[in-house]
Amino acid sequence: MRYMPVQKNIFREIPVVFAAINLEELTTELIRKSIHFLIALCPVMAAVNRPFTIALLVTGVMVYTCLERLRLGGQFVPFVSFLTLMASRPRDRNRFVLGPVTLGLGALLALLFYPSPAASIAVYALAFGDGFASLAGKFFGRIRPPFLLGKSVEGSFACFAAVFIAAYRVSGRITAAVFAGLVAALTEALPLEDYDNLVLPLTVGFMVQFVL
């Protein structure tokens, strides 16, 4: 009598990285990147009312800056203090959390400097490219070659894919989408910390306007 070989349990093949995910760390990263994703509303809002969208970004950055200074001064600011502490990285402890400022400024400068298609792609690169790259790299990134300066292949691919899809939806052109994805992935790989919120949309917007 022949016996069929025992099938391997596919669940045993799941990378151990899933088991190593810290729930608190996952929650913090998801909150931070949810804020990142919300910036993608800016091109939609700008298409309806550009001056209002710009004014809203300027106001948001100014209000957040004032409230964050109050928090650092020891005052509890409802919702803002809680959200800031929940979304802050270890390096942000006991100092001004710069991420929301550079995020707002990145979207603002893209809308001010570039025409509509390039500006939209730049903001989507900031929202989705950087957002998905961070999530993929942090929780699934295992291949980290030296030329990526500490970043992972998985994160860079996630950045490329997200920006490619967004750019193609905006432009309808494969060439522009591939170019935008490559520029975003290369820029996101640089060790810029919070300043990637500024450099990424400005670089993508500047470069992609020449191929649209």
C-alpha positions in Angstrom: 0.0 0.0 0.0 1.4 3.4 -1.0 1.3 6.3 1.4 0.9 9.8 0.3 3.6 12.1 1.5 2.6 14.3 4.4 1.9 17.8 3.4 3.8 20.5 5.2 1.8 22.8 7.3 1.9 26.1 5.4 1.5 28.0 8.6 4.9 26.8 9.7 6.4 28.5 6.8 5.2 31.9 7.8 8.2 34.1 8.5 9.0 34.4 12.2 8.9 38.2 11.7 5.1 38.1 12.3 5.6 36.6 15.8 8.2 39.3 16.6 5.8 42.2 15.9 5.3 44.2 19.1 1.7 45.2 19.5 2.5 48.6 21.0 5.0 49.3 18.2 2.5 48.2 15.6 -0.2 50.5 17.0 2.2 53.5 17.1 3.3 52.9 13.5 -0.3 52.5 12.3 -1.4 55.7 14.0 1.5 57.6 12.5 1.0 56.3 9.0 -2.8 56.9 9.2 -1.9 60.6 9.6 0.4 60.2 6.6 -2.4 58.7 4.5 -4.8 61.5 5.4 -2.5 64.0 3.6 -3.6 62.3 0.3 -6.9 64.3 0.7 -5.0 67.5 -0.3 -5.0 67.0 -4.1 -8.8 66.2 -4.0 -9.5 69.2 -1.9 -7.2 71.4 -4.0 -9.1 70.4 -7.2 -12.3 71.8 -5.5 -10.8 74.8 -3.8 -7.0 75.3 -4.0 -6.8 78.6 -1.9 -8.8 77.0 0.9 -6.6 73.9 0.9 -3.4 75.9 1.1 -4.9 78.1 3.9 -5.9 74.9 5.7 -2.4 73.5 5.5 -0.8 76.7 6.7 -3.3 77.0 9.6 -2.8 73.3 10.5 1.0 73.6 10.7 0.8 76.8 12.8 -1.8 75.5 15.2 0.1 72.2 15.7 3.3 74.1 16.3 1.7 76.2 19.0 0.0 73.3 20.6 3.2 71.2 20.6 5.1 74.0 22.3 2.4 74.1 25.0 2.8 70.3 25.4 6.5 70.6 25.8 6.0 73.3 28.3 4.1 70.9 30.5 0.6 71.7 29.6 -1.9 69.0 28.6 -3.5 69.7 25.3 -6.6 67.5 24.9 -6.4 65.0 22.0 -3.2 66.6 20.6 -1.0 65.5 23.6 -2.4 62.0 23.5 -2.1 61.7 19.7 1.4 63.1 19.7 2.6 60.7 22.4 0.9 57.7 20.7 2.5 58.5 17.3 5.9 59.6 18.4 9.0 57.5 17.8 11.5 56.8 20.6 13.8 59.5 19.3 11.0 62.0 19.6 10.5 61.5 23.4 10.8 64.7 25.4 11.3 66.9 22.3 9.3 68.7 19.6 7.7 66.1 17.3 8.6 67.5 13.9 6.9 64.9 11.7 3.4 66.6 11.4 5.1 69.9 10.6 7.2 68.6 7.7 4.3 66.5 6.5 2.1 69.6 6.2 4.9 71.7 4.7 5.7 68.9 2.2 2.2 68.9 0.9 1.9 72.7 1.0 5.1 73.3 -1.0 4.2 70.6 -3.6 0.8 72.4 -4.2 2.6 75.8 -4.4 5.5 74.9 -6.6 4.2 72.4 -9.2 1.3 72.3 -11.7 -1.7 70.1 -10.9 -0.7 66.6 -12.2 2.9 66.8 -10.8 1.7 68.3 -7.5 -0.9 65.5 -7.0 1.7 62.8 -7.7 4.1 64.5 -5.3 1.6 64.5 -2.5 0.5 60.9 -3.2 4.2 59.9 -3.1 4.4 61.5 0.3 1.2 59.9 1.6 1.4 56.4 0.1 5.0 56.0 -1.0 6.5 56.9 2.3 3.7 55.5 4.3 3.7 52.0 2.8 7.5 51.9 2.6 7.7 52.5 6.4 5.1 49.9 7.2 6.5 47.2 4.9 10.1 47.9 5.9 9.4 47.9 9.6 7.4 44.8 9.8 8.4 42.7 6.8 11.8 44.1 5.8 14.4 41.4 6.0 16.7 42.2 3.0 18.8 45.2 3.8 21.7 45.6 1.3 24.4 48.2 2.2 23.5 50.5 -0.8 20.0 51.1 0.7 21.7 52.7 3.8 19.7 50.7 6.3 16.4 50.6 4.5 15.0 47.3 3.2 14.3 46.0 -0.3 10.7 45.2 0.8 10.1 48.8 1.9 11.6 50.2 -1.3 9.5 47.9 -3.4 6.3 49.0 -1.4 7.2 52.6 -2.0 7.7 52.0 -5.8 4.5 50.1 -6.1 2.4 52.6 -4.2 3.7 55.6 -6.1 3.5 53.8 -9.5 -0.2 53.0 -8.9 -1.0 56.6 -7.7 1.0 58.2 -10.6 -0.7 56.0 -13.2 -4.1 56.8 -11.8 -3.3 60.5 -12.1 -1.5 60.6 -15.4 -2.6 57.5 -17.2 0.9 57.0 -18.5 3.1 54.0 -17.7 6.3 55.8 -18.4 5.5 58.7 -16.0 4.3 56.2 -13.4 7.5 54.1 -13.5 9.6 57.2 -13.4 7.7 58.6 -10.4 8.0 55.3 -8.6 11.7 55.0 -9.1 12.4 58.6 -8.0 10.3 58.1 -4.9 11.9 54.8 -4.0 15.4 56.2 -4.4 14.6 59.3 -2.4 12.8 57.4 0.3 15.9 55.2 0.8 18.0 58.2 1.9 18.5 58.6 5.7 16.5 61.8 6.0 14.4 60.9 9.1 11.5 63.4 9.4 12.8 65.6 6.6 11.9 63.0 4.0 8.4 64.5 4.3 9.9 67.6 2.6 12.4 66.1 0.3 10.3 63.3 -1.1 7.4 65.3 -2.5 9.6 68.1 -3.7 11.9 65.7 -5.5 9.1 63.7 -7.1 7.2 66.7 -8.1 10.2 68.4 -9.6 11.3 65.4 -11.6 7.9 64.0 -12.7 6.8 67.3 -14.3 9.3 66.8 -17.1 7.7 63.5 -18.2 4.1 64.4 -17.9 
